Amino acid sequence: MAVSAYMFGQALAKALAKEIGWSADVIKVALVKDTYTPSQDTNAYWGDIVAHEATGTGYTAGGATLASKTLAYDGATNKTKLSASNSQWPASTLTARYAVVYDDSPATNATKPVIGYVDFGANQSTSNTTFEIVWSASGIFEITAA
């Protein structure tokens, strides 16, 4: 099964405009159902996606807060890496196709910028077990300066 992560097109512009603060803001990852059709060009805020959020035992609406976030630049490769600890929902019973990373600090869903999403390649389900996202050693997202 191929798993792919993508940044939303407007995330970098919002970060540079100081709308997203990776280090200082509350960044969350939410699980989303297969009814969602990702659009890197038009999905700009959590309000564009929240109607497709997964539900189930052991899952809290809004998702989980990313812990141990880091932002590091590697001058040798010209890459900036956004990382965090793995995300878990213990003892959960749910189904999700995507995970959406977004800034939860603004007051409303219409103003909470989305950063990116992970496509699991197919629905992933748990039945009273831990749903875990093991983030890549390369980071949740990696930005290359050309």
HELIX and SHEET records of a PDB file:
HELIX    1   1 ALA A   11  LEU A   16  1                                   6    
HELIX    2   2 TRP A   46  ASP A   48  5                                   3    
HELIX    3   3 VAL A   50  HIS A   52  5                                   3    
HELIX    4   4 ASN A  109  THR A  111  5                                   3    
SHEET    1   A 5 SER A   4  MET A   7  0                                        
SHEET    2   A 5 VAL A 114  ILE A 133 -1                                        
SHEET    3   A 5 SER A  87  ASP A 103 -1                                        
SHEET    4   A 5 ILE A  27  VAL A  32 -1                                        
SHEET    5   A 5 ALA A  64  THR A  65 -1                                        
SHEET    1   B 3 THR A  70  ASP A  74  0                                        
SHEET    2   B 3 LYS A  79  SER A  83 -1                                        
SHEET    3   B 3 PHE A 141  THR A 144 -1                                        
END                                                                             
